[in-house]
Amino acid sequence: MEEKKKLQVPHTFVILAIIILLGFVMTYLLPSGVYDTVVGETGVEMADPGSYHTVEKTFLNPAALFTAVPEGLANVASIVFFIFIVCGAFQVVNATGATVVGVSSLAKLMRGKERIGIPVFMGVFALAGASFGMSEETIIFAPIGIMLARALGYDAMTGCAMVVLGANAGFVAGCMNPFTVGVAQSVAELPTFSGLGMRAIFLVIFLISVSLYVTRYARKVGENPEKSLVRDLEIRERDQVIDLENVPALSGRQKLILLILVAAIGVMIYGIIVRGWYLTEMGAIFLAMGILCGFVGRIGVNRICEEFVEGAKTATYGALLIGLARAVIVILEDGQVIDTVVHGLANVITLLPEQVTVVGMFIVQTIINFFINSGSGQAMITMPIMVPLADIMDITRQTAVTAFQFGDGLSNALFPTSAVLMAVLSVCRIPYEKYFRFALPIILINSGIAMVLLVICGAVGFGPF
């Protein structure tokens, strides 16, 4: 008998190409429309909720299906070049052997305590996500998470998830996230970071949820490596698995290199929180860090360059992936249908029964996040529309802000239009379709939890108003 061929999952590029094509079709099916913008009390431009109007229909040339890709790459050039620098710098640091020995030492401390160690590790990133909105920074830490996971006998998916889902749990709770909750509360005219106590509860709930999920998966892979969703990747990179039984002690130079690495991360966090630094400054720090670590490790100038190029090569696939993901947004923006989608979804909310209006807000914000993946950008467009709706439907503005933060945050860890997620997967060398299979259940679970929490917020009148 002829062996039946297994159904193959399309390549990630194919999936994104199909989404681009669907976006192109939408620009023909939907009317072109826009919201006028007004300057709020804070001096920031935002959508005027009553100003939506159709404009002359924009018909895109079929050539836009191809020009959207380089245009998308240009739009996210800062992220693309940032991951090139991060991958190159970490390759230089790895060439010194310091990270392998350092992570091995941490893995030895965690061995036998994984049930506590994984949640604690994820908790650190959750606090970062809740406080300063850790997002792009996960690109830096994901490779370290993978090294640690493999040293403990797990796989790359476990390491990636510890960083991505940990930070996402905090980002969703948004206790003091200035880029989502801070902006949304400003638009809603709420006191900045009000409702902190309730959001701290959200943080604990979502952290427990993702920790249990990742720990369960890690235990399954630890018991039977064949159950790994990235088994083929683990086989290809088996030489990168650390043997904890034969790890040498850290040399003085390696300790200094790790100190430089920690100091660079510390300076970066300080700059982000206090100085408002972003990708350019972060990239500069890691470029300098990589060069300095190479000199301290005495690997030679030529090898520093060679290792940097070798590391940057690994980001090529992800760079193209990010361009394809951004091309979807380019198509929709050029066709002037994004505001049409927002307007249509907002109208749907008014038709819902009062008891489920807030759940409808969450679902609408989730859908919109596919098209507008910037948290602050989404807040400036949707909150001026959702706040009046909340007032009309007798829902507190704080609850409307919470629906926004849940809808924006949870799907960031799933949608392929998230440039940061695609960049992280590129650095981790994890195909999107395999990550999607891993992440979908926990995102659905957390979405169910979010809906319950929103109903509670609506019932108790989560305020101050």
Sequence and secondary structure as in RCSB ss.txt:
>XXXX:A:sequence
MEEKKKLQVPHTFVILAIIILLGFVMTYLLPSGVYDTVVGETGVEMADPGSYHTVEKTFLNPAALFTAVPEGLAN
VASIVFFIFIVCGAFQVVNATGATVVGVSSLAKLMRGKERIGIPVFMGVFALAGASFGMSEETIIFAPIGIMLAR
ALGYDAMTGCAMVVLGANAGFVAGCMNPFTVGVAQSVAELPTFSGLGMRAIFLVIFLISVSLYVTRYARKVGENP
EKSLVRDLEIRERDQVIDLENVPALSGRQKLILLILVAAIGVMIYGIIVRGWYLTEMGAIFLAMGILCGFVGRIG
VNRICEEFVEGAKTATYGALLIGLARAVIVILEDGQVIDTVVHGLANVITLLPEQVTVVGMFIVQTIINFFINSG
SGQAMITMPIMVPLADIMDITRQTAVTAFQFGDGLSNALFPTSAVLMAVLSVCRIPYEKYFRFALPIILINSGIA
MVLLVICGAVGFGPF
>XXXX:A:secstr
           HHHHHHHHHHHHHHHHHHS  EE  EEE TTS EEE TT  EE S     TTHHHHHHHHHHHH
THHHHHHHHHHHHHHHHHHHTTHHHHHHHHHHHHHTT HHHHHHHHHHHHHHHHHHH  STTHHHHHHHHHHHHH
HTT  HHHHHHHHHHHHHHHHHH TT TTTHHHHHHHTT  TTTTHHHHHHHHHHHHHHHHHHHHHHHHHHHH G
GG TTHHHHHHTGGGS  GGG     HHHHHHHHHHHHHHHHHHHIIIII   HHHHHHHHHHHHHHHHHHTT  
HHHHHHHHHHHHHTTHHHHHHHHHHHHHHHHHHHTT HHHHHHHHHHHHHTS GGGHHHHHHHHHHHHHHH   H
HHHHHHHHHHHHHHHHHTT  HHHHHHHHHHHHHHGGGT TT HHHHHHHHHHT  HHHHHHHHHHHHHHHHHHH
HHHHHHHHHHT S  
